[in-house]
Amino acid sequence: MIGISKLYCATVEPSDTLRYSRHSSKLPSHLLQFSKDKKPVVVWNMTRRCNLKCVHCYAKSENLVYDNELTHEQS
């Protein structure tokens, strides 16, 4: 997935160090400190419902309620 701040603002965030190596010339020097201790990024989609139409998205979702989903309290 493409970081929204990189896409719209042409900036990078500390999470970008998980995608680019420490020696990458694409990262500003102030972000290199975050790449020493790389940790996994976990994304948990609590529901399938989504009102976006992102071209790069893998989820086939629409803005409607799907059967057998967890409630916010359950998730």
PDB file of N, CA, C and O in Angstrom:
ATOM      1  N   MET A   1       0.829  -1.179   0.000  1.00  0.00           N
ATOM      2  CA  MET A   1       0.000   0.000   0.000  1.00  0.00           C
ATOM      3  C   MET A   1       0.877   1.247   0.000  1.00  0.00           C
ATOM      4  O   MET A   1       2.005   1.227   0.492  1.00  0.00           O
ATOM      5  N   ILE A   2       0.362   2.292  -0.538  1.00  0.00           N
ATOM      6  CA  ILE A   2       1.084   3.550  -0.623  1.00  0.00           C
ATOM      7  C   ILE A   2       0.687   4.423   0.558  1.00  0.00           C
ATOM      8  O   ILE A   2      -0.499   4.600   0.838  1.00  0.00           O
ATOM      9  N   GLY A   3       1.688   4.971   1.253  1.00  0.00           N
ATOM     10  CA  GLY A   3       1.410   5.862   2.363  1.00  0.00           C
ATOM     11  C   GLY A   3       0.693   7.115   1.891  1.00  0.00           C
ATOM     12  O   GLY A   3       1.104   7.732   0.908  1.00  0.00           O
ATOM     13  N   ILE A   4      -0.367   7.496   2.576  1.00  0.00           N
ATOM     14  CA  ILE A   4      -1.176   8.634   2.150  1.00  0.00           C
ATOM     15  C   ILE A   4      -0.382   9.932   2.216  1.00  0.00           C
ATOM     16  O   ILE A   4      -0.545  10.793   1.352  1.00  0.00           O
ATOM     17  N   SER A   5       0.482  10.091   3.230  1.00  0.00           N
ATOM     18  CA  SER A   5       1.271  11.321   3.321  1.00  0.00           C
ATOM     19  C   SER A   5       2.305  11.396   2.205  1.00  0.00           C
ATOM     20  O   SER A   5       2.639  12.485   1.736  1.00  0.00           O
ATOM     21  N   LYS A   6       2.811  10.243   1.779  1.00  0.00           N
ATOM     22  CA  LYS A   6       3.755  10.239   0.665  1.00  0.00           C
ATOM     23  C   LYS A   6       3.030  10.547  -0.640  1.00  0.00           C
ATOM     24  O   LYS A   6       3.558  11.254  -1.499  1.00  0.00           O
ATOM     25  N   LEU A   7       1.841  10.024  -0.783  1.00  0.00           N
ATOM     26  CA  LEU A   7       1.071  10.207  -1.999  1.00  0.00           C
ATOM     27  C   LEU A   7       0.626  11.658  -2.184  1.00  0.00           C
ATOM     28  O   LEU A   7       0.766  12.220  -3.270  1.00  0.00           O
ATOM     29  N   TYR A   8       0.095  12.256  -1.133  1.00  0.00           N
ATOM     30  CA  TYR A   8      -0.462  13.597  -1.253  1.00  0.00           C
ATOM     31  C   TYR A   8       0.510  14.719  -0.902  1.00  0.00           C
ATOM     32  O   TYR A   8       0.430  15.810  -1.468  1.00  0.00           O
ATOM     33  N   CYS A   9       1.417  14.461   0.019  1.00  0.00           N
ATOM     34  CA  CYS A   9       2.290  15.536   0.499  1.00  0.00           C
ATOM     35  C   CYS A   9       3.742  15.382   0.055  1.00  0.00           C
ATOM     36  O   CYS A   9       4.560  16.262   0.323  1.00  0.00           O
ATOM     37  N   ALA A  10       4.073  14.291  -0.611  1.00  0.00           N
ATOM     38  CA  ALA A  10       5.449  14.018  -1.039  1.00  0.00           C
ATOM     39  C   ALA A  10       6.413  14.011   0.136  1.00  0.00           C
ATOM     40  O   ALA A  10       7.556  14.451   0.015  1.00  0.00           O
ATOM     41  N   THR A  11       5.943  13.505   1.282  1.00  0.00           N
ATOM     42  CA  THR A  11       6.794  13.382   2.457  1.00  0.00           C
ATOM     43  C   THR A  11       6.820  11.929   2.898  1.00  0.00           C
ATOM     44  O   THR A  11       5.963  11.137   2.505  1.00  0.00           O
ATOM     45  N   VAL A  12       7.800  11.586   3.708  1.00  0.00           N
ATOM     46  CA  VAL A  12       7.878  10.238   4.248  1.00  0.00           C
ATOM     47  C   VAL A  12       7.709  10.288   5.754  1.00  0.00           C
ATOM     48  O   VAL A  12       7.977  11.309   6.387  1.00  0.00           O
ATOM     49  N   GLU A  13       7.264   9.186   6.319  1.00  0.00           N
ATOM     50  CA  GLU A  13       7.009   9.066   7.742  1.00  0.00           C
ATOM     51  C   GLU A  13       7.869   7.940   8.312  1.00  0.00           C
ATOM     52  O   GLU A  13       8.444   7.169   7.543  1.00  0.00           O
ATOM     53  N   PRO A  14       7.975   7.824   9.645  1.00  0.00           N
ATOM     54  CA  PRO A  14       8.760   6.735  10.228  1.00  0.00           C
ATOM     55  C   PRO A  14       8.343   5.347   9.750  1.00  0.00           C
ATOM     56  O   PRO A  14       9.191   4.459   9.661  1.00  0.00           O
ATOM     57  N   SER A  15       7.084   5.136   9.445  1.00  0.00           N
ATOM     58  CA  SER A  15       6.642   3.821   8.966  1.00  0.00           C
ATOM     59  C   SER A  15       7.231   3.478   7.604  1.00  0.00           C
ATOM     60  O   SER A  15       7.300   2.301   7.248  1.00  0.00           O
ATOM     61  N   ASP A  16       7.653   4.469   6.840  1.00  0.00           N
ATOM     62  CA  ASP A  16       8.251   4.209   5.531  1.00  0.00           C
ATOM     63  C   ASP A  16       9.578   3.467   5.638  1.00  0.00           C
ATOM     64  O   ASP A  16      10.020   2.848   4.670  1.00  0.00           O
ATOM     65  N   THR A  17      10.218   3.524   6.802  1.00  0.00           N
ATOM     66  CA  THR A  17      11.483   2.807   6.958  1.00  0.00           C
ATOM     67  C   THR A  17      11.273   1.305   6.934  1.00  0.00           C
ATOM     68  O   THR A  17      12.230   0.558   6.733  1.00  0.00           O
ATOM     69  N   LEU A  18      10.055   0.845   7.132  1.00  0.00           N
ATOM     70  CA  LEU A  18       9.773  -0.584   7.036  1.00  0.00           C
ATOM     71  C   LEU A  18       9.768  -1.052   5.589  1.00  0.00           C
ATOM     72  O   LEU A  18       9.979  -2.234   5.320  1.00  0.00           O
ATOM     73  N   ARG A  19       9.530  -0.142   4.662  1.00  0.00           N
ATOM     74  CA  ARG A  19       9.499  -0.493   3.245  1.00  0.00           C
ATOM     75  C   ARG A  19      10.827  -0.253   2.545  1.00  0.00           C
ATOM     76  O   ARG A  19      11.134  -0.915   1.553  1.00  0.00           O
ATOM     77  N   TYR A  20      11.614   0.684   3.047  1.00  0.00           N
ATOM     78  CA  TYR A  20      12.885   1.025   2.418  1.00  0.00           C
ATOM     79  C   TYR A  20      14.019   0.689   3.373  1.00  0.00           C
ATOM     80  O   TYR A  20      13.854   0.804   4.588  1.00  0.00           O
ATOM     81  N   SER A  21      15.145   0.283   2.859  1.00  0.00           N
ATOM     82  CA  SER A  21      16.266  -0.086   3.726  1.00  0.00           C
ATOM     83  C   SER A  21      16.900   1.153   4.349  1.00  0.00           C
ATOM     84  O   SER A  21      16.663   2.280   3.914  1.00  0.00           O
ATOM     85  N   ARG A  22      17.703   0.919   5.367  1.00  0.00           N
ATOM     86  CA  ARG A  22      18.380   1.997   6.081  1.00  0.00           C
ATOM     87  C   ARG A  22      19.273   2.804   5.146  1.00  0.00           C
ATOM     88  O   ARG A  22      19.432   4.011   5.334  1.00  0.00           O
ATOM     89  N   HIS A  23      19.851   2.163   4.152  1.00  0.00           N
ATOM     90  CA  HIS A  23      20.796   2.830   3.269  1.00  0.00           C
ATOM     91  C   HIS A  23      20.128   3.417   2.030  1.00  0.00           C
ATOM     92  O   HIS A  23      20.805   3.869   1.108  1.00  0.00           O
ATOM     93  N   SER A  24      18.828   3.407   2.014  1.00  0.00           N
ATOM     94  CA  SER A  24      18.112   3.923   0.848  1.00  0.00           C
ATOM     95  C   SER A  24      18.298   5.431   0.725  1.00  0.00           C
ATOM     96  O   SER A  24      18.180   6.163   1.708  1.00  0.00           O
ATOM     97  N   SER A  25      18.580   5.874  -0.452  1.00  0.00           N
ATOM     98  CA  SER A  25      18.726   7.317  -0.676  1.00  0.00           C
ATOM     99  C   SER A  25      17.372   8.013  -0.705  1.00  0.00           C
ATOM    100  O   SER A  25      17.302   9.240  -0.767  1.00  0.00           O
ATOM    101  N   LYS A  26      16.302   7.237  -0.661  1.00  0.00           N
ATOM    102  CA  LYS A  26      14.963   7.821  -0.691  1.00  0.00           C
ATOM    103  C   LYS A  26      14.512   8.327   0.676  1.00  0.00           C
ATOM    104  O   LYS A  26      13.563   9.107   0.767  1.00  0.00           O
ATOM    105  N   LEU A  27      15.184   7.889   1.734  1.00  0.00           N
ATOM    106  CA  LEU A  27      14.791   8.313   3.072  1.00  0.00           C
ATOM    107  C   LEU A  27      15.614   9.504   3.535  1.00  0.00           C
ATOM    108  O   LEU A  27      16.831   9.519   3.348  1.00  0.00           O
ATOM    109  N   PRO A  28      14.979  10.497   4.132  1.00  0.00           N
ATOM    110  CA  PRO A  28      15.738  11.596   4.728  1.00  0.00           C
ATOM    111  C   PRO A  28      16.541  11.086   5.922  1.00  0.00           C
ATOM    112  O   PRO A  28      16.143  10.118   6.570  1.00  0.00           O
ATOM    113  N   SER A  29      17.637  11.713   6.206  1.00  0.00           N
ATOM    114  CA  SER A  29      18.521  11.243   7.275  1.00  0.00           C
ATOM    115  C   SER A  29      17.833  11.208   8.634  1.00  0.00           C
ATOM    116  O   SER A  29      18.179  10.370   9.467  1.00  0.00           O
ATOM    117  N   HIS A  30      16.873  12.091   8.883  1.00  0.00           N
ATOM    118  CA  HIS A  30      16.215  12.093  10.190  1.00  0.00           C
ATOM    119  C   HIS A  30      15.313  10.872  10.395  1.00  0.00           C
ATOM    120  O   HIS A  30      14.868  10.629  11.517  1.00  0.00           O
ATOM    121  N   LEU A  31      15.036  10.108   9.351  1.00  0.00           N
ATOM    122  CA  LEU A  31      14.231   8.894   9.504  1.00  0.00           C
ATOM    123  C   LEU A  31      15.078   7.631   9.589  1.00  0.00           C
ATOM    124  O   LEU A  31      14.551   6.565   9.905  1.00  0.00           O
ATOM    125  N   LEU A  32      16.352   7.722   9.320  1.00  0.00           N
ATOM    126  CA  LEU A  32      17.197   6.533   9.353  1.00  0.00           C
ATOM    127  C   LEU A  32      17.257   5.905  10.737  1.00  0.00           C
ATOM    128  O   LEU A  32      17.470   4.699  10.860  1.00  0.00           O
ATOM    129  N   GLN A  33      17.074   6.701  11.771  1.00  0.00           N
ATOM    130  CA  GLN A  33      17.111   6.164  13.129  1.00  0.00           C
ATOM    131  C   GLN A  33      16.026   5.115  13.364  1.00  0.00           C
ATOM    132  O   GLN A  33      16.203   4.233  14.205  1.00  0.00           O
ATOM    133  N   PHE A  34      14.942   5.188  12.662  1.00  0.00           N
ATOM    134  CA  PHE A  34      13.846   4.254  12.866  1.00  0.00           C
ATOM    135  C   PHE A  34      14.070   2.913  12.183  1.00  0.00           C
ATOM    136  O   PHE A  34      13.372   1.949  12.497  1.00  0.00           O
ATOM    137  N   SER A  35      15.002   2.820  11.278  1.00  0.00           N
ATOM    138  CA  SER A  35      15.173   1.588  10.516  1.00  0.00           C
ATOM    139  C   SER A  35      16.091   0.583  11.195  1.00  0.00           C
ATOM    140  O   SER A  35      16.180  -0.557  10.740  1.00  0.00           O
ATOM    141  N   LYS A  36      16.773   0.965  12.262  1.00  0.00           N
ATOM    142  CA  LYS A  36      17.676   0.036  12.948  1.00  0.00           C
ATOM    143  C   LYS A  36      16.915  -1.133  13.556  1.00  0.00           C
ATOM    144  O   LYS A  36      17.384  -2.270  13.505  1.00  0.00           O
ATOM    145  N   ASP A  37      15.777  -0.873  14.117  1.00  0.00           N
ATOM    146  CA  ASP A  37      15.003  -1.899  14.801  1.00  0.00           C
ATOM    147  C   ASP A  37      13.679  -2.073  14.065  1.00  0.00           C
ATOM    148  O   ASP A  37      12.640  -1.583  14.507  1.00  0.00           O
ATOM    149  N   LYS A  38      13.730  -2.768  12.952  1.00  0.00           N
ATOM    150  CA  LYS A  38      12.512  -2.946  12.151  1.00  0.00           C
ATOM    151  C   LYS A  38      11.546  -3.893  12.852  1.00  0.00           C
ATOM    152  O   LYS A  38      11.935  -4.949  13.351  1.00  0.00           O
ATOM    153  N   LYS A  39      10.308  -3.500  12.876  1.00  0.00           N
ATOM    154  CA  LYS A  39       9.261  -4.315  13.487  1.00  0.00           C
ATOM    155  C   LYS A  39       8.159  -4.533  12.460  1.00  0.00           C
ATOM    156  O   LYS A  39       7.984  -3.717  11.555  1.00  0.00           O
ATOM    157  N   PRO A  40       7.420  -5.622  12.592  1.00  0.00           N
ATOM    158  CA  PRO A  40       6.342  -5.869  11.625  1.00  0.00           C
ATOM    159  C   PRO A  40       5.204  -4.868  11.793  1.00  0.00           C
ATOM    160  O   PRO A  40       4.959  -4.350  12.883  1.00  0.00           O
ATOM    161  N   VAL A  41       4.529  -4.617  10.705  1.00  0.00           N
ATOM    162  CA  VAL A  41       3.349  -3.765  10.727  1.00  0.00           C
ATOM    163  C   VAL A  41       2.135  -4.669  10.589  1.00  0.00           C
ATOM    164  O   VAL A  41       2.047  -5.461   9.651  1.00  0.00           O
ATOM    165  N   VAL A  42       1.206  -4.552  11.517  1.00  0.00           N
ATOM    166  CA  VAL A  42      -0.001  -5.365  11.496  1.00  0.00           C
ATOM    167  C   VAL A  42      -1.184  -4.469  11.167  1.00  0.00           C
ATOM    168  O   VAL A  42      -1.398  -3.444  11.815  1.00  0.00           O
ATOM    169  N   VAL A  43      -1.941  -4.857  10.170  1.00  0.00           N
ATOM    170  CA  VAL A  43      -3.154  -4.129   9.805  1.00  0.00           C
ATOM    171  C   VAL A  43      -4.327  -5.071  10.010  1.00  0.00           C
ATOM    172  O   VAL A  43      -4.363  -6.161   9.439  1.00  0.00           O
ATOM    173  N   TRP A  44      -5.276  -4.655  10.817  1.00  0.00           N
ATOM    174  CA  TRP A  44      -6.433  -5.487  11.109  1.00  0.00           C
ATOM    175  C   TRP A  44      -7.665  -4.760  10.592  1.00  0.00           C
ATOM    176  O   TRP A  44      -8.076  -3.741  11.146  1.00  0.00           O
ATOM    177  N   ASN A  45      -8.240  -5.286   9.541  1.00  0.00           N
ATOM    178  CA  ASN A  45      -9.479  -4.725   9.006  1.00  0.00           C
ATOM    179  C   ASN A  45     -10.627  -5.274   9.838  1.00  0.00           C
ATOM    180  O   ASN A  45     -10.983  -6.446   9.719  1.00  0.00           O
ATOM    181  N   MET A  46     -11.202  -4.431  10.673  1.00  0.00           N
ATOM    182  CA  MET A  46     -12.246  -4.883  11.589  1.00  0.00           C
ATOM    183  C   MET A  46     -13.548  -5.196  10.872  1.00  0.00           C
ATOM    184  O   MET A  46     -14.315  -6.046  11.326  1.00  0.00           O
ATOM    185  N   THR A  47     -13.802  -4.538   9.786  1.00  0.00           N
ATOM    186  CA  THR A  47     -14.991  -4.817   8.992  1.00  0.00           C
ATOM    187  C   THR A  47     -14.607  -4.834   7.523  1.00  0.00           C
ATOM    188  O   THR A  47     -13.518  -4.397   7.148  1.00  0.00           O
ATOM    189  N   ARG A  48     -15.489  -5.331   6.714  1.00  0.00           N
ATOM    190  CA  ARG A  48     -15.259  -5.333   5.271  1.00  0.00           C
ATOM    191  C   ARG A  48     -15.793  -4.049   4.636  1.00  0.00           C
ATOM    192  O   ARG A  48     -15.463  -3.731   3.493  1.00  0.00           O
ATOM    193  N   ARG A  49     -16.608  -3.325   5.375  1.00  0.00           N
ATOM    194  CA  ARG A  49     -17.248  -2.117   4.860  1.00  0.00           C
ATOM    195  C   ARG A  49     -16.213  -1.020   4.598  1.00  0.00           C
ATOM    196  O   ARG A  49     -15.338  -0.755   5.423  1.00  0.00           O
ATOM    197  N   CYS A  50     -16.340  -0.391   3.427  1.00  0.00           N
ATOM    198  CA  CYS A  50     -15.429   0.699   3.077  1.00  0.00           C
ATOM    199  C   CYS A  50     -16.118   1.620   2.078  1.00  0.00           C
ATOM    200  O   CYS A  50     -16.765   1.163   1.136  1.00  0.00           O
ATOM    201  N   ASN A  51     -15.970   2.916   2.296  1.00  0.00           N
ATOM    202  CA  ASN A  51     -16.588   3.879   1.386  1.00  0.00           C
ATOM    203  C   ASN A  51     -15.584   4.467   0.393  1.00  0.00           C
ATOM    204  O   ASN A  51     -15.881   5.456  -0.276  1.00  0.00           O
ATOM    205  N   LEU A  52     -14.407   3.867   0.297  1.00  0.00           N
ATOM    206  CA  LEU A  52     -13.382   4.348  -0.627  1.00  0.00           C
ATOM    207  C   LEU A  52     -13.333   3.480  -1.877  1.00  0.00           C
ATOM    208  O   LEU A  52     -13.860   2.368  -1.883  1.00  0.00           O
ATOM    209  N   LYS A  53     -12.725   3.967  -2.897  1.00  0.00           N
ATOM    210  CA  LYS A  53     -12.568   3.235  -4.165  1.00  0.00           C
ATOM    211  C   LYS A  53     -11.103   3.287  -4.602  1.00  0.00           C
ATOM    212  O   LYS A  53     -10.802   3.732  -5.709  1.00  0.00           O
ATOM    213  N   CYS A  54     -10.210   2.843  -3.750  1.00  0.00           N
ATOM    214  CA  CYS A  54      -8.771   2.915  -4.023  1.00  0.00           C
ATOM    215  C   CYS A  54      -8.385   1.936  -5.130  1.00  0.00           C
ATOM    216  O   CYS A  54      -8.727   0.756  -5.067  1.00  0.00           O
ATOM    217  N   VAL A  55      -7.687   2.419  -6.123  1.00  0.00           N
ATOM    218  CA  VAL A  55      -7.287   1.602  -7.267  1.00  0.00           C
ATOM    219  C   VAL A  55      -6.349   0.477  -6.836  1.00  0.00           C
ATOM    220  O   VAL A  55      -6.417  -0.626  -7.379  1.00  0.00           O
ATOM    221  N   HIS A  56      -5.472   0.744  -5.865  1.00  0.00           N
ATOM    222  CA  HIS A  56      -4.470  -0.230  -5.451  1.00  0.00           C
ATOM    223  C   HIS A  56      -4.968  -1.223  -4.395  1.00  0.00           C
ATOM    224  O   HIS A  56      -4.220  -2.122  -4.009  1.00  0.00           O
ATOM    225  N   CYS A  57      -6.193  -1.087  -3.926  1.00  0.00           N
ATOM    226  CA  CYS A  57      -6.689  -1.907  -2.819  1.00  0.00           C
ATOM    227  C   CYS A  57      -7.027  -3.326  -3.266  1.00  0.00           C
ATOM    228  O   CYS A  57      -7.554  -3.543  -4.357  1.00  0.00           O
ATOM    229  N   TYR A  58      -6.713  -4.286  -2.397  1.00  0.00           N
ATOM    230  CA  TYR A  58      -6.983  -5.698  -2.670  1.00  0.00           C
ATOM    231  C   TYR A  58      -8.366  -6.136  -2.189  1.00  0.00           C
ATOM    232  O   TYR A  58      -8.852  -7.184  -2.613  1.00  0.00           O
ATOM    233  N   ALA A  59      -9.007  -5.365  -1.321  1.00  0.00           N
ATOM    234  CA  ALA A  59     -10.290  -5.757  -0.738  1.00  0.00           C
ATOM    235  C   ALA A  59     -11.442  -5.391  -1.670  1.00  0.00           C
ATOM    236  O   ALA A  59     -11.509  -4.277  -2.190  1.00  0.00           O
ATOM    237  N   LYS A  60     -12.325  -6.328  -1.865  1.00  0.00           N
ATOM    238  CA  LYS A  60     -13.523  -6.052  -2.670  1.00  0.00           C
ATOM    239  C   LYS A  60     -14.627  -5.634  -1.710  1.00  0.00           C
ATOM    240  O   LYS A  60     -15.452  -6.449  -1.299  1.00  0.00           O
ATOM    241  N   SER A  61     -14.630  -4.365  -1.364  1.00  0.00           N
ATOM    242  CA  SER A  61     -15.552  -3.849  -0.367  1.00  0.00           C
ATOM    243  C   SER A  61     -16.401  -2.728  -0.925  1.00  0.00           C
ATOM    244  O   SER A  61     -16.021  -2.023  -1.860  1.00  0.00           O
ATOM    245  N   GLU A  62     -17.560  -2.591  -0.318  1.00  0.00           N
ATOM    246  CA  GLU A  62     -18.458  -1.494  -0.647  1.00  0.00           C
ATOM    247  C   GLU A  62     -18.972  -0.900   0.653  1.00  0.00           C
ATOM    248  O   GLU A  62     -18.741  -1.458   1.726  1.00  0.00           O
ATOM    249  N   ASN A  63     -19.657   0.210   0.568  1.00  0.00           N
ATOM    250  CA  ASN A  63     -20.171   0.887   1.742  1.00  0.00           C
ATOM    251  C   ASN A  63     -21.522   0.297   2.141  1.00  0.00           C
ATOM    252  O   ASN A  63     -22.558   0.951   2.025  1.00  0.00           O
ATOM    253  N   LEU A  64     -21.492  -0.950   2.613  1.00  0.00           N
ATOM    254  CA  LEU A  64     -22.699  -1.616   3.090  1.00  0.00           C
ATOM    255  C   LEU A  64     -22.335  -2.587   4.201  1.00  0.00           C
ATOM    256  O   LEU A  64     -21.167  -2.925   4.389  1.00  0.00           O
ATOM    257  N   VAL A  65     -23.344  -3.030   4.929  1.00  0.00           N
ATOM    258  CA  VAL A  65     -23.130  -3.954   6.044  1.00  0.00           C
ATOM    259  C   VAL A  65     -23.087  -5.377   5.503  1.00  0.00           C
ATOM    260  O   VAL A  65     -23.996  -5.799   4.788  1.00  0.00           O
ATOM    261  N   TYR A  66     -22.034  -6.119   5.841  1.00  0.00           N
ATOM    262  CA  TYR A  66     -21.875  -7.502   5.399  1.00  0.00           C
ATOM    263  C   TYR A  66     -22.296  -8.456   6.516  1.00  0.00           C
ATOM    264  O   TYR A  66     -22.202  -8.118   7.696  1.00  0.00           O
ATOM    265  N   ASP A  67     -22.756  -9.640   6.142  1.00  0.00           N
ATOM    266  CA  ASP A  67     -23.174 -10.653   7.114  1.00  0.00           C
ATOM    267  C   ASP A  67     -21.978 -11.199   7.884  1.00  0.00           C
ATOM    268  O   ASP A  67     -20.856 -11.224   7.378  1.00  0.00           O
ATOM    269  N   ASN A  68     -22.234 -11.635   9.114  1.00  0.00           N
ATOM    270  CA  ASN A  68     -21.270 -12.341   9.961  1.00  0.00           C
ATOM    271  C   ASN A  68     -20.017 -11.542  10.284  1.00  0.00           C
ATOM    272  O   ASN A  68     -18.947 -12.127  10.456  1.00  0.00           O
ATOM    273  N   GLU A  69     -20.120 -10.239  10.369  1.00  0.00           N
ATOM    274  CA  GLU A  69     -18.976  -9.427  10.766  1.00  0.00           C
ATOM    275  C   GLU A  69     -18.994  -9.186  12.267  1.00  0.00           C
ATOM    276  O   GLU A  69     -20.051  -9.200  12.899  1.00  0.00           O
ATOM    277  N   LEU A  70     -17.819  -8.968  12.825  1.00  0.00           N
ATOM    278  CA  LEU A  70     -17.722  -8.624  14.232  1.00  0.00           C
ATOM    279  C   LEU A  70     -18.213  -7.199  14.452  1.00  0.00           C
ATOM    280  O   LEU A  70     -18.093  -6.343  13.576  1.00  0.00           O
ATOM    281  N   THR A  71     -18.762  -6.964  15.622  1.00  0.00           N
ATOM    282  CA  THR A  71     -19.097  -5.594  15.996  1.00  0.00           C
ATOM    283  C   THR A  71     -17.812  -4.919  16.467  1.00  0.00           C
ATOM    284  O   THR A  71     -16.791  -5.585  16.643  1.00  0.00           O
ATOM    285  N   HIS A  72     -17.854  -3.624  16.670  1.00  0.00           N
ATOM    286  CA  HIS A  72     -16.678  -2.921  17.180  1.00  0.00           C
ATOM    287  C   HIS A  72     -16.302  -3.441  18.564  1.00  0.00           C
ATOM    288  O   HIS A  72     -15.119  -3.543  18.887  1.00  0.00           O
ATOM    289  N   GLU A  73     -17.292  -3.768  19.378  1.00  0.00           N
ATOM    290  CA  GLU A  73     -17.027  -4.290  20.717  1.00  0.00           C
ATOM    291  C   GLU A  73     -16.356  -5.664  20.650  1.00  0.00           C
ATOM    292  O   GLU A  73     -15.437  -5.939  21.422  1.00  0.00           O
ATOM    293  N   GLN A  74     -16.800  -6.516  19.745  1.00  0.00           N
ATOM    294  CA  GLN A  74     -16.230  -7.855  19.606  1.00  0.00           C
ATOM    295  C   GLN A  74     -14.800  -7.822  19.077  1.00  0.00           C
ATOM    296  O   GLN A  74     -13.958  -8.621  19.486  1.00  0.00           O
ATOM    297  N   SER A  75     -14.540  -6.910  18.185  1.00  0.00           N
ATOM    298  CA  SER A  75     -13.209  -6.874  17.600  1.00  0.00           C
ATOM    299  C   SER A  75     -12.257  -6.130  18.509  1.00  0.00           C
ATOM    300  O   SER A  75     -11.077  -5.992  18.187  1.00  0.00           O
TER     301      SER A  75
END
